[in-house]
């Protein structure tokens, strides 16, 4: 087909071509790069679903996942400016606040309610916290599981011999009898049950929930407001999908974990997981309590924290912009 244009209409046609070219350039503009410290895990299905359904891409973000062996190392990368966001349990955020690091917690994705102390029937039936009295209990000092053990012993009014060990050494030590009980990270519970067999015992003492949070770098909070809101918006959208179809969410998580945990294992674990994006005063109270414990143990030399000193580290404006009902902070 041939087009002919009268001289009087050529200018308007040229202008239309220019506008079309500008429009194409804008639509072809690359998505904003976002570096996220995260590794596949059972407790943050919002991330798995958002990736599987393309919600980050839909939000104009080019998501780059940077994996670290632990949330603590991911947090260090965040503080060092290597990533924009970092996923972790809440404990590293407390240490960051106590040492005056610059960052902000922008979302609480899930809470693990199944914390427990594991032992062997060779030493104790572990029917109550009082049964911990005098036992050799292994844990990883200076971590949230150490905090949990301290809280359980304090509430029961008993003392025990607490022995420091790396996470991977605790189950073998318990099997060999070097320790008589252990406070492990949840990812090691299944290994302990399998290794101990019929001797496996567990004590589910209340008082502590692990909060799985997302923190943002100060650079992102100060200069990339739209990006932070877009990132959280993608997670909030996925959060609704997780609630509407947990089975599909489990499948997305299992796919990313590549055999480390299957759907049946997730079904069992999620009985102890409170899923849902929020920022509330329960997290604030926990951060204050953990900070006070850290200072009392002399792990960090600092003033004991208060709600007033910790509250600024919970940066709720971005989440409030995309999901006002999710924020319940003073």
C-alpha positions in Angstrom: 0.0 0.0 0.0 1.3 3.4 -0.9 0.7 6.6 1.1 0.6 10.0 -0.4 0.6 13.1 1.7 -0.3 16.7 0.8 2.3 19.3 1.7 0.0 20.9 4.1 -0.4 17.8 6.1 3.3 16.7 6.1 4.3 18.7 9.2 1.5 17.2 11.3 2.5 13.7 10.0 6.1 14.3 10.9 5.1 15.5 14.4 3.0 12.3 14.8 6.0 10.2 13.8 8.1 12.0 16.4 5.5 11.4 19.1 5.3 7.8 18.2 9.1 7.4 18.3 9.1 9.1 21.8 6.4 6.8 22.9 8.2 3.7 21.7 11.4 4.8 23.4 9.6 5.3 26.7 7.9 1.9 26.5 11.2 0.3 25.6 13.0 1.8 28.5 14.7 -0.8 30.7 13.1 -1.8 33.9 14.7 -0.4 37.1 17.4 -2.7 38.4 16.8 -3.9 42.0 19.2 -6.0 43.9 17.6 -8.2 46.5 19.5 -10.4 49.1 17.3 -13.5 49.3 17.7 -17.2 49.2 14.9 -19.8 48.6 13.3 -20.7 51.9 10.0 -22.0 53.3 8.8 -18.9 55.0 8.6 -16.2 52.4 6.2 -17.5 49.7 5.3 -13.9 48.7 8.7 -13.6 47.0 8.3 -17.0 45.2 4.8 -16.1 43.9 5.8 -12.6 42.9 8.7 -14.0 40.8 6.6 -16.8 39.3 3.8 -14.5 38.3 6.0 -11.7 37.0 4.8 -9.1 39.5 8.2 -7.5 39.9 8.4 -7.1 36.1 4.9 -5.8 36.0 5.9 -3.2 38.5 8.7 -2.0 36.3 11.5 -3.7 38.2 14.3 -5.9 36.9 14.9 -8.1 40.0 18.3 -9.5 40.6 18.5 -12.1 43.4 21.7 -12.1 45.3 22.1 -15.2 47.6 24.0 -15.2 50.8 24.6 -18.1 53.3 22.6 -16.3 56.0 20.4 -13.3 56.6 23.1 -11.7 58.6 25.4 -11.7 55.6 22.7 -10.3 53.4 22.1 -7.6 55.9 25.8 -6.7 55.9 25.6 -6.4 52.1 22.6 -4.1 52.5 24.5 -1.9 55.0 27.5 -1.9 52.6 25.4 -0.7 49.7 25.6 -3.9 47.6 21.9 -4.5 47.6 18.7 -2.5 47.8 16.7 -4.9 49.9 17.6 -7.8 52.2 15.5 -10.7 53.7 16.4 -12.0 57.1 15.0 -12.9 60.5 14.6 -9.9 62.7 17.7 -10.4 64.9 20.3 -8.8 62.7 18.2 -5.7 62.4 18.4 -5.3 66.2 22.2 -5.4 66.1 22.1 -2.9 63.3 20.0 -0.5 65.2 22.1 -0.8 68.3 25.3 0.0 66.3 23.6 3.0 64.5 23.6 1.5 61.0 21.4 3.2 58.4 18.6 1.1 57.0 14.9 0.6 57.5 12.6 -2.4 58.0 9.9 -2.0 55.4 7.9 -5.3 55.8 7.3 -8.3 58.0 6.4 -11.2 55.7 5.8 -14.0 58.2 6.1 -15.2 61.7 7.3 -18.6 62.8 5.4 -19.8 65.8 6.9 -23.3 66.2 10.1 -22.5 68.0 11.2 -25.5 70.2 13.9 -27.1 72.2 14.9 -30.5 71.1 16.3 -33.3 73.2 16.6 -37.0 73.6 14.7 -39.3 75.9 18.1 -40.6 77.1 18.4 -37.5 79.1 15.0 -36.0 79.6 11.4 -36.3 78.4 11.2 -32.5 78.1 7.6 -32.2 79.3 8.0 -28.7 80.7 10.7 -25.9 80.8 11.5 -27.1 84.3 13.0 -30.2 82.8 15.8 -28.1 81.3 17.3 -27.6 84.7 21.0 -28.6 84.8 21.1 -29.9 81.3 23.9 -29.3 78.8 22.1 -27.3 76.1 23.7 -26.5 72.8 22.9 -23.5 70.8 24.6 -20.8 68.6 25.4 -17.9 71.0 24.5 -14.4 70.0 21.7 -15.4 67.8 17.9 -15.4 68.0 17.9 -19.0 69.1 20.2 -18.1 72.0 17.8 -15.3 72.9 14.9 -17.8 72.8 16.7 -20.2 75.1 17.5 -17.4 77.6 13.8 -16.3 77.7 12.6 -19.9 78.3 15.1 -20.5 81.1 14.3 -17.1 82.7 10.5 -17.7 82.6 11.0 -21.2 84.1 13.3 -19.9 86.8 15.9 -22.6 86.1 19.5 -22.6 85.0 21.4 -24.9 82.5 24.9 -25.2 81.1 24.7 -23.5 77.7 27.3 -24.6 75.2 28.1 -22.7 72.0 28.2 -24.6 68.7 27.7 -23.9 65.0 24.3 -24.7 63.6 25.6 -27.7 61.6 27.3 -29.2 64.6 24.3 -29.2 67.0 22.4 -32.3 65.8 25.6 -34.5 65.6 26.5 -33.3 69.1 23.1 -34.2 70.4 23.2 -37.7 68.8 26.7 -38.3 70.3 25.7 -37.1 73.8 28.0 -34.2 73.9 24.9 -32.1 74.7 21.6 -33.2 76.2 19.3 -30.7 74.4 19.6 -28.2 71.6 18.0 -25.0 70.4 18.3 -25.1 66.6 17.3 -23.0 63.7 14.0 -24.3 62.3 15.7 -25.6 59.2 17.4 -28.3 61.3 14.3 -29.6 63.1 13.6 -32.4 60.5 17.3 -33.5 60.5 17.2 -33.8 64.3 14.0 -35.8 64.3 15.4 -38.2 61.7 18.8 -38.6 63.5 17.3 -39.2 66.9 14.6 -41.6 65.8 12.5 -42.9 68.7 14.6 -40.9 71.2 13.5 -37.6 69.7 11.8 -35.3 72.1 10.7 -31.6 71.7 9.5 -28.9 74.0 7.5 -26.1 72.4 7.8 -23.4 75.0 6.0 -20.1 74.1 7.4 -16.7 74.2 9.2 -16.1 70.9 8.2 -15.9 67.3 10.8 -15.5 64.5 9.8 -12.6 62.3 10.9 -12.8 58.7 11.4 -9.3 57.5 12.6 -7.2 54.6 14.9 -4.3 55.1 15.7 -1.5 52.6 19.0 0.4 52.2 19.1 4.0 53.3 20.0 4.9 49.7 16.8 3.2 48.5 14.7 4.9 51.2 16.2 8.3 50.5 16.4 8.4 46.7 14.2 5.6 45.3 10.8 6.1 46.9 8.9 4.9 43.8 11.1 1.8 43.5 10.6 0.8 47.2 6.8 1.2 46.8 6.8 -0.8 43.6 8.8 -3.6 45.2 6.4 -3.8 48.2 3.4 -3.5 45.9 4.5 -6.6 44.1 4.9 -8.5 47.4 1.5 -7.3 48.6 -0.1 -8.5 45.4 1.6 -11.9 45.8 0.6 -11.9 49.5 -3.1 -11.9 48.4 -2.4 -14.8 46.1 -0.8 -16.8 48.9 -3.9 -16.4 51.0 -6.2 -17.2 48.2 -4.4 -20.3 47.0 -1.9 -21.7 49.5 -1.3 -24.9 47.5 -0.1 -23.0 44.4 2.1 -20.9 46.7 3.6 -24.1 48.2 4.3 -25.3 44.7 6.1 -22.1 43.8 8.2 -22.3 47.0 9.0 -26.0 46.4 10.1 -25.3 42.8 12.6 -22.6 44.0 13.9 -24.9 46.8 14.7 -27.5 44.2 14.1 -30.6 46.3 15.2 -29.2 49.6 11.6 -29.3 50.7 8.5 -30.6 49.0 4.9 -29.6 49.2 4.1 -32.1 51.9 7.0 -30.7 54.0 5.7 -27.2 53.5 2.2 -28.2 54.5 3.6 -29.5 57.8 5.8 -26.5 58.4 3.2 -23.9 57.5 1.0 -25.1 60.4 3.5 -23.1 62.5 3.9 -20.1 60.2 1.7 -17.0 60.3 1.9 -15.7 56.8 0.9 -12.2 55.9 2.6 -8.9 55.2 2.5 -6.4 58.1 4.4 -3.9 60.2 3.0 -3.8 63.8 3.8 -3.2 67.4 4.5 -6.9 68.0 7.7 -6.6 66.0 8.6 -3.4 67.6 8.2 -4.9 71.1 10.3 -7.9 70.1 13.1 -5.7 68.7 13.2 -3.8 72.0 13.3 -6.9 74.0 16.1 -8.5 71.9 18.1 -5.3 72.0 17.8 -5.2 75.8 19.0 -8.8 76.0 21.9 -8.1 73.6 23.1 -5.2 75.7 22.6 -7.1 79.0 24.8 -9.9 77.7 27.6 -7.4 76.7 27.4 -8.6 73.1 27.2 -4.9 72.0 28.2 -2.0 74.2 25.3 0.4 73.8 22.4 2.0 75.7 19.5 -0.3 76.4 17.0 0.4 73.6 13.4 1.7 74.0 10.4 1.8 71.8 11.3 5.4 71.0 14.8 4.6 69.9 13.8 1.5 67.8 10.7 2.9 66.2 12.5 5.0 63.6 14.0 1.8 62.1 10.5 0.6 61.2 10.0 2.7 58.1 6.3 2.2 57.4 5.6 4.9 54.9 6.3 2.7 51.8 4.1 -0.1 53.0 1.4 2.3 54.1 1.4 3.7 50.6 0.5 0.4 49.0 -1.4 -1.4 51.8 -2.5 1.0 54.6 -4.3 -1.8 56.6 -1.0 -3.7 56.9 0.6 -1.1 59.1 -0.3 -1.1 62.8 2.3 0.9 64.5 2.2 3.7 67.1 
